[in-house]
Amino acid sequence: MRFCPNCGAAVVKRVPPGDSLPRYVCDSCGDIHYQNPKLVVGTVPEWDGRLLLCRRAIEPRYGYWTLPAGFMENDETTAQAALRETLEETGAQVEVAAPFSMISVPHVNQVHLFYRARLLDLEFRSGAESLEVALFEEARVPWREIAFRTVGLTLRHWFADRRNGAFGFHTGDVAAR
Ligand SMILES: [Zn+2]
């Protein structure tokens, strides 16, 4: 950040009084512009033991497979974000169930949150951000072509929980490689 989003003056980076980290501070209007992690929210959409994955039509990771997910918007709940992203990317109507995984990705300042979800029908199609959308049983998941480690971890937890007959809530972190 170079200029204050509030008044347009140049900002400086320094530790404000009583704080412990450097922030973008505007000496013109006095605003302190805090930067905090973003929440990426999605679903693990199931139909009869198979999961709905999307092949990305956008960078990063163009052509790789992922679960439907995206940045949460202001003025929506996490469950609403999960539902919206799933509809946008796959055209699928889902019933959003319990939160399933929450994984911190500190090197990119993100937290990824996935809900379990049930497809209401088989009316799915590629959205603008997907090359294709398809259902996969565990043995057919393209494990080497999964876009993000948080998605790979979430898929592995899901199939393991299904085999064990009980779905939990899984937390974790991924670090920079
Ligand atoms: Zn300002």
Backbone and ligand atoms as CSV (ligand in chain L), in Angstrom:
chain,resi,resn,atom,element,x,y,z
A,1,MET,N,N,0.841,-1.191,0.000
A,1,MET,CA,C,0.000,0.000,0.000
A,1,MET,C,C,0.879,1.245,0.000
A,2,ARG,N,N,0.553,2.183,-0.896
A,2,ARG,CA,C,1.333,3.419,-0.950
A,2,ARG,C,C,0.518,4.638,-0.533
A,3,PHE,N,N,-0.779,4.594,-0.838
A,3,PHE,CA,C,-1.615,5.761,-0.549
A,3,PHE,C,C,-2.803,5.355,0.327
A,4,CYS,N,N,-3.222,6.278,1.141
A,4,CYS,CA,C,-4.308,6.009,2.088
A,4,CYS,C,C,-5.627,5.839,1.329
A,5,PRO,N,N,-6.324,4.684,1.497
A,5,PRO,CA,C,-7.614,4.490,0.824
A,5,PRO,C,C,-8.682,5.460,1.334
A,6,ASN,N,N,-8.422,6.056,2.468
A,6,ASN,CA,C,-9.404,6.971,3.054
A,6,ASN,C,C,-9.258,8.395,2.510
A,7,CYS,N,N,-7.996,8.920,2.471
A,7,CYS,CA,C,-7.831,10.328,2.096
A,7,CYS,C,C,-6.870,10.536,0.925
A,8,GLY,N,N,-6.160,9.494,0.492
A,8,GLY,CA,C,-5.304,9.617,-0.675
A,8,GLY,C,C,-3.890,10.088,-0.390
A,9,ALA,N,N,-3.574,10.447,0.845
A,9,ALA,CA,C,-2.211,10.864,1.196
A,9,ALA,C,C,-1.285,9.646,1.212
A,10,ALA,N,N,0.021,9.895,1.118
A,10,ALA,CA,C,0.976,8.788,1.192
A,10,ALA,C,C,0.959,8.184,2.599
A,11,VAL,N,N,1.072,6.858,2.657
A,11,VAL,CA,C,1.132,6.204,3.965
A,11,VAL,C,C,2.581,5.835,4.294
A,12,VAL,N,N,2.846,5.649,5.576
A,12,VAL,CA,C,4.147,5.145,6.004
A,12,VAL,C,C,3.924,3.865,6.793
A,13,LYS,N,N,4.938,2.982,6.770
A,13,LYS,CA,C,4.815,1.727,7.495
A,13,LYS,C,C,5.591,1.842,8.789
A,14,ARG,N,N,4.913,1.748,9.897
A,14,ARG,CA,C,5.594,1.770,11.191
A,14,ARG,C,C,4.705,1.146,12.252
A,15,VAL,N,N,5.310,0.867,13.398
A,15,VAL,CA,C,4.584,0.254,14.510
A,15,VAL,C,C,3.847,1.356,15.267
A,16,PRO,N,N,2.519,1.340,15.261
A,16,PRO,CA,C,1.786,2.383,16.001
A,16,PRO,C,C,1.979,2.204,17.510
A,17,PRO,N,N,1.789,3.270,18.275
A,17,PRO,CA,C,1.922,3.177,19.734
A,17,PRO,C,C,1.031,2.069,20.292
A,18,GLY,N,N,1.575,1.251,21.149
A,18,GLY,CA,C,0.789,0.193,21.784
A,18,GLY,C,C,0.626,-1.047,20.927
A,19,ASP,N,N,1.136,-1.041,19.705
A,19,ASP,CA,C,1.025,-2.189,18.795
A,19,ASP,C,C,2.358,-2.930,18.789
A,20,SER,N,N,2.394,-4.082,18.139
A,20,SER,CA,C,3.631,-4.859,18.112
A,20,SER,C,C,4.111,-5.127,16.693
A,21,LEU,N,N,3.313,-4.778,15.678
A,21,LEU,CA,C,3.698,-5.052,14.291
A,21,LEU,C,C,3.624,-3.768,13.477
A,22,PRO,N,N,4.445,-3.668,12.416
A,22,PRO,CA,C,4.347,-2.491,11.542
A,22,PRO,C,C,3.021,-2.482,10.774
A,23,ARG,N,N,2.449,-1.310,10.635
A,23,ARG,CA,C,1.172,-1.121,9.920
A,23,ARG,C,C,1.336,0.035,8.953
A,24,TYR,N,N,0.432,0.090,7.958
A,24,TYR,CA,C,0.381,1.265,7.087
A,24,TYR,C,C,-0.393,2.354,7.823
A,25,VAL,N,N,0.316,3.449,8.130
A,25,VAL,CA,C,-0.264,4.525,8.932
A,25,VAL,C,C,-0.358,5.766,8.057
A,26,CYS,N,N,-1.507,6.459,8.118
A,26,CYS,CA,C,-1.688,7.709,7.390
A,26,CYS,C,C,-1.557,8.869,8.373
A,27,ASP,N,N,-0.523,9.684,8.166
A,27,ASP,CA,C,-0.318,10.814,9.072
A,27,ASP,C,C,-1.218,11.993,8.713
A,28,SER,N,N,-1.883,11.892,7.558
A,28,SER,CA,C,-2.775,12.975,7.156
A,28,SER,C,C,-4.126,12.862,7.870
A,29,CYS,N,N,-4.770,11.699,7.769
A,29,CYS,CA,C,-6.089,11.551,8.408
A,29,CYS,C,C,-6.031,10.722,9.681
A,30,GLY,N,N,-4.878,10.082,9.942
A,30,GLY,CA,C,-4.739,9.341,11.196
A,30,GLY,C,C,-5.161,7.888,11.119
A,31,ASP,N,N,-5.672,7.447,9.964
A,31,ASP,CA,C,-6.113,6.044,9.859
A,31,ASP,C,C,-4.920,5.087,9.914
A,32,ILE,N,N,-5.174,3.947,10.544
A,32,ILE,CA,C,-4.205,2.843,10.512
A,32,ILE,C,C,-4.847,1.731,9.690
A,33,HIS,N,N,-4.152,1.292,8.622
A,33,HIS,CA,C,-4.750,0.313,7.703
A,33,HIS,C,C,-4.203,-1.074,8.028
A,34,TYR,N,N,-4.976,-1.814,8.801
A,34,TYR,CA,C,-4.585,-3.159,9.202
A,34,TYR,C,C,-4.804,-4.113,8.029
A,35,GLN,N,N,-3.891,-5.074,7.880
A,35,GLN,CA,C,-4.055,-6.108,6.858
A,35,GLN,C,C,-4.105,-7.457,7.556
A,36,ASN,N,N,-5.168,-8.198,7.293
A,36,ASN,CA,C,-5.416,-9.448,7.993
A,36,ASN,C,C,-5.714,-10.562,6.991
A,37,PRO,N,N,-5.614,-11.820,7.446
A,37,PRO,CA,C,-5.838,-12.934,6.516
A,37,PRO,C,C,-7.241,-12.935,5.926
A,38,LYS,N,N,-7.339,-13.561,4.748
A,38,LYS,CA,C,-8.637,-13.719,4.087
A,38,LYS,C,C,-9.137,-15.146,4.280
A,39,LEU,N,N,-10.453,-15.263,4.310
A,39,LEU,CA,C,-11.086,-16.565,4.449
A,39,LEU,C,C,-11.536,-17.065,3.076
A,40,VAL,N,N,-11.064,-18.260,2.726
A,40,VAL,CA,C,-11.502,-18.950,1.509
A,40,VAL,C,C,-12.464,-20.054,1.957
A,41,VAL,N,N,-13.677,-20.036,1.407
A,41,VAL,CA,C,-14.718,-20.952,1.886
A,41,VAL,C,C,-15.228,-21.799,0.733
A,42,GLY,N,N,-15.469,-23.063,1.015
A,42,GLY,CA,C,-15.979,-23.942,-0.034
A,42,GLY,C,C,-16.732,-25.119,0.546
A,43,THR,N,N,-17.057,-26.055,-0.346
A,43,THR,CA,C,-17.782,-27.252,0.091
A,43,THR,C,C,-17.083,-28.516,-0.413
A,44,VAL,N,N,-17.464,-29.625,0.218
A,44,VAL,CA,C,-17.112,-30.967,-0.245
A,44,VAL,C,C,-18.440,-31.583,-0.670
A,45,PRO,N,N,-18.837,-31.394,-1.934
A,45,PRO,CA,C,-20.185,-31.800,-2.352
A,45,PRO,C,C,-20.238,-33.290,-2.693
A,46,GLU,N,N,-21.139,-34.005,-2.022
A,46,GLU,CA,C,-21.228,-35.458,-2.194
A,46,GLU,C,C,-22.493,-35.878,-2.926
A,47,TRP,N,N,-22.334,-36.916,-3.752
A,47,TRP,CA,C,-23.486,-37.617,-4.322
A,47,TRP,C,C,-23.172,-39.104,-4.253
A,48,ASP,N,N,-23.839,-39.811,-3.356
A,48,ASP,CA,C,-23.724,-41.267,-3.290
A,48,ASP,C,C,-22.265,-41.750,-3.191
A,49,GLY,N,N,-21.511,-41.123,-2.282
A,49,GLY,CA,C,-20.139,-41.551,-2.056
A,49,GLY,C,C,-19.118,-40.976,-3.013
A,50,ARG,N,N,-19.595,-40.228,-3.983
A,50,ARG,CA,C,-18.670,-39.573,-4.911
A,50,ARG,C,C,-18.650,-38.075,-4.626
A,51,LEU,N,N,-17.521,-37.433,-4.951
A,51,LEU,CA,C,-17.372,-35.998,-4.688
A,51,LEU,C,C,-17.250,-35.218,-5.989
A,52,LEU,N,N,-17.814,-34.013,-5.943
A,52,LEU,CA,C,-17.829,-33.143,-7.121
A,52,LEU,C,C,-16.574,-32.268,-7.120
A,53,LEU,N,N,-15.769,-32.407,-8.160
A,53,LEU,CA,C,-14.562,-31.587,-8.301
A,53,LEU,C,C,-14.657,-30.742,-9.562
A,54,CYS,N,N,-13.918,-29.632,-9.561
A,54,CYS,CA,C,-13.887,-28.720,-10.722
A,54,CYS,C,C,-12.452,-28.626,-11.218
A,55,ARG,N,N,-12.301,-28.586,-12.528
A,55,ARG,CA,C,-10.973,-28.369,-13.110
A,55,ARG,C,C,-10.848,-26.893,-13.428
A,56,ARG,N,N,-9.811,-26.270,-12.877
A,56,ARG,CA,C,-9.724,-24.814,-12.905
A,56,ARG,C,C,-9.475,-24.247,-14.297
A,57,ALA,N,N,-10.259,-23.212,-14.622
A,57,ALA,CA,C,-10.091,-22.502,-15.895
A,57,ALA,C,C,-9.354,-21.191,-15.674
A,58,ILE,N,N,-8.805,-20.998,-14.469
A,58,ILE,CA,C,-8.119,-19.750,-14.130
A,58,ILE,C,C,-6.820,-20.064,-13.390
A,59,GLU,N,N,-5.907,-19.096,-13.438
A,59,GLU,CA,C,-4.689,-19.195,-12.630
A,59,GLU,C,C,-5.014,-18.723,-11.214
A,60,PRO,N,N,-4.300,-19.126,-10.186
A,60,PRO,CA,C,-3.203,-20.102,-10.265
A,60,PRO,C,C,-3.742,-21.526,-10.427
A,61,ARG,N,N,-2.839,-22.414,-10.860
A,61,ARG,CA,C,-3.142,-23.837,-10.975
A,61,ARG,C,C,-4.187,-24.129,-12.046
A,62,TYR,N,N,-4.070,-23.439,-13.175
A,62,TYR,CA,C,-4.933,-23.683,-14.322
A,62,TYR,C,C,-4.870,-25.162,-14.710
A,63,GLY,N,N,-6.027,-25.772,-14.947
A,63,GLY,CA,C,-6.075,-27.163,-15.397
A,63,GLY,C,C,-6.034,-28.195,-14.292
A,64,TYR,N,N,-5.798,-27.755,-13.053
A,64,TYR,CA,C,-5.778,-28.681,-11.923
A,64,TYR,C,C,-7.162,-28.744,-11.281
A,65,TRP,N,N,-7.381,-29.832,-10.555
A,65,TRP,CA,C,-8.695,-30.086,-9.952
A,65,TRP,C,C,-8.782,-29.516,-8.539
A,66,THR,N,N,-9.972,-29.031,-8.207
A,66,THR,CA,C,-10.161,-28.459,-6.875
A,66,THR,C,C,-11.596,-28.676,-6.418
A,67,LEU,N,N,-11.834,-28.414,-5.154
A,67,LEU,CA,C,-13.204,-28.336,-4.654
A,67,LEU,C,C,-13.729,-26.933,-4.920
A,68,PRO,N,N,-15.037,-26.755,-5.069
A,68,PRO,CA,C,-15.575,-25.410,-5.247
A,68,PRO,C,C,-15.327,-24.565,-3.990
A,69,ALA,N,N,-14.677,-23.425,-4.176
A,69,ALA,CA,C,-14.333,-22.563,-3.036
A,69,ALA,C,C,-13.900,-21.209,-3.562
A,70,GLY,N,N,-13.982,-20.209,-2.707
A,70,GLY,CA,C,-13.518,-18.889,-3.103
A,70,GLY,C,C,-13.548,-17.936,-1.931
A,71,PHE,N,N,-13.146,-16.699,-2.190
A,71,PHE,CA,C,-13.057,-15.719,-1.115
A,71,PHE,C,C,-14.440,-15.336,-0.610
A,72,MET,N,N,-14.568,-15.338,0.688
A,72,MET,CA,C,-15.786,-14.884,1.335
A,72,MET,C,C,-15.999,-13.402,1.033
A,73,GLU,N,N,-17.260,-13.006,0.815
A,73,GLU,CA,C,-17.602,-11.605,0.581
A,73,GLU,C,C,-18.040,-10.952,1.889
A,74,ASN,N,N,-17.969,-9.618,1.907
A,74,ASN,CA,C,-18.569,-8.904,3.028
A,74,ASN,C,C,-20.075,-9.171,3.048
A,75,ASP,N,N,-20.657,-9.063,4.213
A,75,ASP,CA,C,-22.109,-9.161,4.362
A,75,ASP,C,C,-22.662,-10.539,3.993
A,76,GLU,N,N,-21.875,-11.587,4.190
A,76,GLU,CA,C,-22.426,-12.932,4.070
A,76,GLU,C,C,-21.828,-13.808,5.165
A,77,THR,N,N,-22.539,-14.900,5.472
A,77,THR,CA,C,-22.036,-15.853,6.455
A,77,THR,C,C,-21.127,-16.854,5.747
A,78,THR,N,N,-20.385,-17.620,6.521
A,78,THR,CA,C,-19.508,-18.622,5.918
A,78,THR,C,C,-20.328,-19.665,5.150
A,79,ALA,N,N,-21.475,-20.060,5.700
A,79,ALA,CA,C,-22.298,-21.057,5.012
A,79,ALA,C,C,-22.860,-20.482,3.709
A,80,GLN,N,N,-23.236,-19.206,3.721
A,80,GLN,CA,C,-23.714,-18.563,2.485
A,80,GLN,C,C,-22.597,-18.494,1.447
A,81,ALA,N,N,-21.394,-18.186,1.886
A,81,ALA,CA,C,-20.251,-18.136,0.968
A,81,ALA,C,C,-20.012,-19.509,0.345
A,82,ALA,N,N,-20.101,-20.553,1.150
A,82,ALA,CA,C,-19.887,-21.913,0.651
A,82,ALA,C,C,-20.932,-22.268,-0.408
A,83,LEU,N,N,-22.175,-21.943,-0.123
A,83,LEU,CA,C,-23.268,-22.214,-1.057
A,83,LEU,C,C,-23.084,-21.422,-2.355
A,84,ARG,N,N,-22.758,-20.143,-2.242
A,84,ARG,CA,C,-22.604,-19.271,-3.404
A,84,ARG,C,C,-21.452,-19.731,-4.291
A,85,GLU,N,N,-20.308,-20.014,-3.678
A,85,GLU,CA,C,-19.159,-20.448,-4.466
A,85,GLU,C,C,-19.448,-21.768,-5.182
A,86,THR,N,N,-20.146,-22.661,-4.521
A,86,THR,CA,C,-20.465,-23.953,-5.131
A,86,THR,C,C,-21.376,-23.758,-6.337
A,87,LEU,N,N,-22.371,-22.891,-6.184
A,87,LEU,CA,C,-23.279,-22.610,-7.302
A,87,LEU,C,C,-22.542,-21.928,-8.453
A,88,GLU,N,N,-21.687,-20.939,-8.139
A,88,GLU,CA,C,-20.966,-20.202,-9.187
A,88,GLU,C,C,-20.046,-21.117,-9.989
A,89,GLU,N,N,-19.348,-22.004,-9.293
A,89,GLU,CA,C,-18.297,-22.778,-9.967
A,89,GLU,C,C,-18.790,-24.079,-10.568
A,90,THR,N,N,-19.912,-24.606,-10.056
A,90,THR,CA,C,-20.359,-25.916,-10.542
A,90,THR,C,C,-21.806,-25.922,-11.013
A,91,GLY,N,N,-22.534,-24.853,-10.770
A,91,GLY,CA,C,-23.956,-24.837,-11.104
A,91,GLY,C,C,-24.794,-25.719,-10.209
A,92,ALA,N,N,-24.171,-26.325,-9.196
A,92,ALA,CA,C,-24.873,-27.319,-8.372
A,92,ALA,C,C,-25.595,-26.671,-7.197
A,93,GLN,N,N,-26.802,-27.152,-6.979
A,93,GLN,CA,C,-27.539,-26.793,-5.769
A,93,GLN,C,C,-27.159,-27.814,-4.699
A,94,VAL,N,N,-26.711,-27.302,-3.549
A,94,VAL,CA,C,-26.324,-28.205,-2.471
A,94,VAL,C,C,-27.032,-27.822,-1.180
A,95,GLU,N,N,-27.114,-28.813,-0.304
A,95,GLU,CA,C,-27.521,-28.548,1.063
A,95,GLU,C,C,-26.237,-28.550,1.882
A,96,VAL,N,N,-25.910,-27.392,2.457
A,96,VAL,CA,C,-24.673,-27.260,3.211
A,96,VAL,C,C,-24.874,-27.872,4.596
A,97,ALA,N,N,-23.950,-28.749,5.004
A,97,ALA,CA,C,-24.043,-29.413,6.311
A,97,ALA,C,C,-22.985,-28.838,7.242
A,98,ALA,N,N,-22.323,-29.680,8.013
A,98,ALA,CA,C,-21.410,-29.211,9.056
A,98,ALA,C,C,-20.073,-28.762,8.470
A,99,PRO,N,N,-19.401,-27.831,9.168
A,99,PRO,CA,C,-18.014,-27.523,8.798
A,99,PRO,C,C,-17.171,-28.791,8.884
A,100,PHE,N,N,-16.250,-28.964,7.964
A,100,PHE,CA,C,-15.505,-30.218,7.889
A,100,PHE,C,C,-14.006,-30.033,8.074
A,101,SER,N,N,-13.438,-29.003,7.440
A,101,SER,CA,C,-11.995,-28.782,7.617
A,101,SER,C,C,-11.703,-27.287,7.657
A,102,MET,N,N,-10.696,-26.939,8.457
A,102,MET,CA,C,-10.244,-25.548,8.525
A,102,MET,C,C,-8.732,-25.567,8.592
A,103,ILE,N,N,-8.098,-25.046,7.544
A,103,ILE,CA,C,-6.651,-25.179,7.405
A,103,ILE,C,C,-6.034,-23.802,7.190
A,104,SER,N,N,-5.090,-23.447,8.053
A,104,SER,CA,C,-4.390,-22.169,7.921
A,104,SER,C,C,-3.290,-22.284,6.875
A,105,VAL,N,N,-3.164,-21.224,6.075
A,105,VAL,CA,C,-2.114,-21.172,5.053
A,105,VAL,C,C,-1.374,-19.857,5.269
A,106,PRO,N,N,-0.552,-19.786,6.341
A,106,PRO,CA,C,-0.032,-18.479,6.765
A,106,PRO,C,C,0.864,-17.790,5.752
A,107,HIS,N,N,1.567,-18.557,4.900
A,107,HIS,CA,C,2.487,-17.884,3.973
A,107,HIS,C,C,1.758,-17.131,2.870
A,108,VAL,N,N,0.448,-17.401,2.673
A,108,VAL,CA,C,-0.319,-16.577,1.733
A,108,VAL,C,C,-1.435,-15.809,2.458
A,109,ASN,N,N,-1.378,-15.809,3.782
A,109,ASN,CA,C,-2.341,-15.043,4.595
A,109,ASN,C,C,-3.783,-15.456,4.316
A,110,GLN,N,N,-4.012,-16.775,4.336
A,110,GLN,CA,C,-5.366,-17.291,4.105
A,110,GLN,C,C,-5.714,-18.363,5.128
A,111,VAL,N,N,-7.023,-18.529,5.325
A,111,VAL,CA,C,-7.567,-19.676,6.044
A,111,VAL,C,C,-8.595,-20.317,5.119
A,112,HIS,N,N,-8.492,-21.618,4.931
A,112,HIS,CA,C,-9.422,-22.327,4.049
A,112,HIS,C,C,-10.398,-23.136,4.898
A,113,LEU,N,N,-11.681,-22.918,4.656
A,113,LEU,CA,C,-12.744,-23.571,5.430
A,113,LEU,C,C,-13.671,-24.314,4.468
A,114,PHE,N,N,-13.827,-25.613,4.671
A,114,PHE,CA,C,-14.711,-26.413,3.821
A,114,PHE,C,C,-15.849,-27.017,4.632
A,115,TYR,N,N,-17.046,-26.937,4.081
A,115,TYR,CA,C,-18.231,-27.567,4.654
A,115,TYR,C,C,-18.529,-28.858,3.910
A,116,ARG,N,N,-19.058,-29.832,4.635
A,116,ARG,CA,C,-19.663,-30.961,3.939
A,116,ARG,C,C,-20.952,-30.475,3.288
A,117,ALA,N,N,-21.302,-31.076,2.167
A,117,ALA,CA,C,-22.526,-30.672,1.478
A,117,ALA,C,C,-23.061,-31.849,0.676
A,118,ARG,N,N,-24.365,-31.822,0.466
A,118,ARG,CA,C,-25.028,-32.892,-0.288
A,118,ARG,C,C,-25.609,-32.286,-1.552
A,119,LEU,N,N,-25.294,-32.880,-2.696
A,119,LEU,CA,C,-25.894,-32.420,-3.958
A,119,LEU,C,C,-27.383,-32.744,-3.934
A,120,LEU,N,N,-28.190,-31.800,-4.377
A,120,LEU,CA,C,-29.635,-32.016,-4.374
A,120,LEU,C,C,-30.092,-32.718,-5.651
A,121,ASP,N,N,-29.295,-32.608,-6.711
A,121,ASP,CA,C,-29.600,-33.326,-7.952
A,121,ASP,C,C,-28.312,-33.384,-8.771
A,122,LEU,N,N,-28.398,-33.885,-9.986
A,122,LEU,CA,C,-27.188,-34.013,-10.808
A,122,LEU,C,C,-27.115,-32.916,-11.869
A,123,GLU,N,N,-27.762,-31.789,-11.583
A,123,GLU,CA,C,-27.773,-30.661,-12.524
A,123,GLU,C,C,-26.558,-29.781,-12.288
A,124,PHE,N,N,-25.369,-30.280,-12.586
A,124,PHE,CA,C,-24.187,-29.431,-12.461
A,124,PHE,C,C,-23.578,-29.198,-13.832
A,125,ARG,N,N,-22.789,-28.139,-13.953
A,125,ARG,CA,C,-22.156,-27.763,-15.227
A,125,ARG,C,C,-20.975,-26.854,-14.894
A,126,SER,N,N,-20.093,-26.661,-15.851
A,126,SER,CA,C,-18.940,-25.802,-15.621
A,126,SER,C,C,-19.371,-24.350,-15.517
A,127,GLY,N,N,-18.870,-23.663,-14.502
A,127,GLY,CA,C,-19.054,-22.223,-14.415
A,127,GLY,C,C,-17.930,-21.526,-15.169
A,128,ALA,N,N,-17.888,-20.201,-15.084
A,128,ALA,CA,C,-16.893,-19.422,-15.830
A,128,ALA,C,C,-15.463,-19.756,-15.401
A,129,GLU,N,N,-15.301,-20.234,-14.163
A,129,GLU,CA,C,-13.952,-20.473,-13.648
A,129,GLU,C,C,-13.546,-21.943,-13.726
A,130,SER,N,N,-14.392,-22.771,-14.366
A,130,SER,CA,C,-14.100,-24.209,-14.434
A,130,SER,C,C,-14.088,-24.703,-15.874
A,131,LEU,N,N,-13.091,-25.545,-16.216
A,131,LEU,CA,C,-13.043,-26.186,-17.528
A,131,LEU,C,C,-14.031,-27.340,-17.588
A,132,GLU,N,N,-14.126,-28.079,-16.493
A,132,GLU,CA,C,-15.091,-29.165,-16.397
A,132,GLU,C,C,-15.386,-29.439,-14.936
A,133,VAL,N,N,-16.505,-30.100,-14.717
A,133,VAL,CA,C,-16.963,-30.436,-13.369
A,133,VAL,C,C,-17.395,-31.888,-13.416
A,134,ALA,N,N,-16.932,-32.684,-12.447
A,134,ALA,CA,C,-17.264,-34.110,-12.508
A,134,ALA,C,C,-17.275,-34.729,-11.127
A,135,LEU,N,N,-18.008,-35.850,-11.014
A,135,LEU,CA,C,-18.057,-36.618,-9.767
A,135,LEU,C,C,-16.973,-37.687,-9.787
A,136,PHE,N,N,-16.315,-37.875,-8.636
A,136,PHE,CA,C,-15.239,-38.857,-8.536
A,136,PHE,C,C,-15.441,-39.754,-7.326
A,137,GLU,N,N,-15.332,-41.063,-7.538
A,137,GLU,CA,C,-15.185,-41.962,-6.402
A,137,GLU,C,C,-13.713,-41.920,-5.990
A,138,GLU,N,N,-13.416,-42.428,-4.786
A,138,GLU,CA,C,-12.072,-42.267,-4.232
A,138,GLU,C,C,-10.987,-42.787,-5.184
A,139,ALA,N,N,-11.190,-43.948,-5.755
A,139,ALA,CA,C,-10.152,-44.565,-6.589
A,139,ALA,C,C,-9.887,-43.779,-7.871
A,140,ARG,N,N,-10.828,-42.907,-8.241
A,140,ARG,CA,C,-10.686,-42.182,-9.505
A,140,ARG,C,C,-10.294,-40.722,-9.309
A,141,VAL,N,N,-10.127,-40.302,-8.066
A,141,VAL,CA,C,-9.719,-38.912,-7.824
A,141,VAL,C,C,-8.345,-38.686,-8.453
A,142,PRO,N,N,-8.180,-37.610,-9.225
A,142,PRO,CA,C,-6.867,-37.328,-9.845
A,142,PRO,C,C,-5.896,-36.737,-8.825
A,143,TRP,N,N,-5.382,-37.594,-7.934
A,143,TRP,CA,C,-4.612,-37.132,-6.782
A,143,TRP,C,C,-3.387,-36.324,-7.174
A,144,ARG,N,N,-2.791,-36.632,-8.326
A,144,ARG,CA,C,-1.578,-35.910,-8.729
A,144,ARG,C,C,-1.892,-34.603,-9.420
A,145,GLU,N,N,-3.162,-34.356,-9.646
A,145,GLU,CA,C,-3.558,-33.119,-10.333
A,145,GLU,C,C,-4.496,-32.284,-9.465
A,146,ILE,N,N,-4.288,-32.374,-8.148
A,146,ILE,CA,C,-5.098,-31.560,-7.232
A,146,ILE,C,C,-4.426,-30.193,-7.083
A,147,ALA,N,N,-5.213,-29.131,-7.177
A,147,ALA,CA,C,-4.667,-27.777,-7.282
A,147,ALA,C,C,-3.968,-27.298,-6.007
A,148,PHE,N,N,-4.545,-27.605,-4.856
A,148,PHE,CA,C,-4.038,-27.006,-3.610
A,148,PHE,C,C,-3.925,-28.072,-2.524
A,149,ARG,N,N,-2.910,-27.912,-1.664
A,149,ARG,CA,C,-2.727,-28.905,-0.603
A,149,ARG,C,C,-3.888,-28.945,0.370
A,150,THR,N,N,-4.527,-27.797,0.599
A,150,THR,CA,C,-5.686,-27.796,1.521
A,150,THR,C,C,-6.812,-28.657,0.952
A,151,VAL,N,N,-6.938,-28.675,-0.373
A,151,VAL,CA,C,-7.977,-29.491,-1.010
A,151,VAL,C,C,-7.601,-30.971,-0.912
A,152,GLY,N,N,-6.337,-31.301,-1.165
A,152,GLY,CA,C,-5.884,-32.683,-1.041
A,152,GLY,C,C,-6.093,-33.220,0.367
A,153,LEU,N,N,-5.732,-32.421,1.377
A,153,LEU,CA,C,-5.916,-32.840,2.765
A,153,LEU,C,C,-7.393,-33.057,3.071
A,154,THR,N,N,-8.211,-32.125,2.620
A,154,THR,CA,C,-9.649,-32.209,2.895
A,154,THR,C,C,-10.252,-33.450,2.237
A,155,LEU,N,N,-9.854,-33.745,1.008
A,155,LEU,CA,C,-10.369,-34.942,0.316
A,155,LEU,C,C,-9.944,-36.216,1.046
A,156,ARG,N,N,-8.682,-36.264,1.486
A,156,ARG,CA,C,-8.211,-37.464,2.184
A,156,ARG,C,C,-8.966,-37.666,3.497
A,157,HIS,N,N,-9.158,-36.578,4.237
A,157,HIS,CA,C,-9.942,-36.681,5.480
A,157,HIS,C,C,-11.361,-37.173,5.191
A,158,TRP,N,N,-11.948,-36.662,4.115
A,158,TRP,CA,C,-13.351,-37.003,3.819
A,158,TRP,C,C,-13.491,-38.500,3.516
A,159,PHE,N,N,-12.629,-39.016,2.643
A,159,PHE,CA,C,-12.752,-40.436,2.292
A,159,PHE,C,C,-12.412,-41.326,3.497
A,160,ALA,N,N,-11.445,-40.894,4.321
A,160,ALA,CA,C,-11.100,-41.685,5.521
A,160,ALA,C,C,-12.270,-41.698,6.502
A,161,ASP,N,N,-12.873,-40.533,6.713
A,161,ASP,CA,C,-14.016,-40.462,7.639
A,161,ASP,C,C,-15.177,-41.303,7.130
A,162,ARG,N,N,-15.397,-41.276,5.822
A,162,ARG,CA,C,-16.513,-42.040,5.263
A,162,ARG,C,C,-16.284,-43.527,5.489
A,163,ARG,N,N,-15.043,-43.978,5.290
A,163,ARG,CA,C,-14.745,-45.392,5.543
A,163,ARG,C,C,-14.978,-45.740,7.010
A,164,ASN,N,N,-14.643,-44.797,7.904
A,164,ASN,CA,C,-14.793,-45.050,9.338
A,164,ASN,C,C,-16.225,-44.862,9.814
A,165,GLY,N,N,-17.074,-44.359,8.972
A,165,GLY,CA,C,-18.483,-44.228,9.313
A,165,GLY,C,C,-18.829,-43.019,10.152
A,166,ALA,N,N,-17.920,-42.058,10.311
A,166,ALA,CA,C,-18.209,-40.853,11.113
A,166,ALA,C,C,-17.375,-39.691,10.605
A,167,PHE,N,N,-18.057,-38.573,10.379
A,167,PHE,CA,C,-17.355,-37.380,9.907
A,167,PHE,C,C,-16.989,-36.480,11.075
A,168,GLY,N,N,-15.724,-36.059,11.130
A,168,GLY,CA,C,-15.254,-35.168,12.194
A,168,GLY,C,C,-15.064,-33.756,11.672
A,169,PHE,N,N,-14.326,-32.974,12.464
A,169,PHE,CA,C,-13.917,-31.637,12.035
A,169,PHE,C,C,-12.399,-31.616,12.116
A,170,HIS,N,N,-11.773,-31.286,11.006
A,170,HIS,CA,C,-10.318,-31.418,10.906
A,170,HIS,C,C,-9.664,-30.055,10.776
A,171,THR,N,N,-8.657,-29.820,11.601
A,171,THR,CA,C,-7.921,-28.564,11.503
A,171,THR,C,C,-6.464,-28.867,11.185
A,172,GLY,N,N,-5.797,-27.905,10.613
A,172,GLY,CA,C,-4.383,-28.113,10.302
A,172,GLY,C,C,-3.791,-26.868,9.697
A,173,ASP,N,N,-2.542,-26.988,9.292
A,173,ASP,CA,C,-1.829,-25.881,8.661
A,173,ASP,C,C,-1.053,-26.451,7.480
A,174,VAL,N,N,-0.827,-25.618,6.493
A,174,VAL,CA,C,0.190,-25.968,5.504
A,174,VAL,C,C,1.218,-24.850,5.473
A,175,ALA,N,N,2.466,-25.253,5.367
A,175,ALA,CA,C,3.584,-24.291,5.385
A,175,ALA,C,C,4.102,-24.104,3.970
A,176,ALA,N,N,4.860,-23.034,3.778
A,176,ALA,CA,C,5.516,-22.806,2.492
A,176,ALA,C,C,6.447,-23.975,2.210
A,177,ARG,N,N,6.544,-24.368,0.953
A,177,ARG,CA,C,7.443,-25.484,0.597
A,177,ARG,C,C,8.878,-25.011,0.601
L,1,ZN,ZN,ZN,-5.521,9.093,5.232
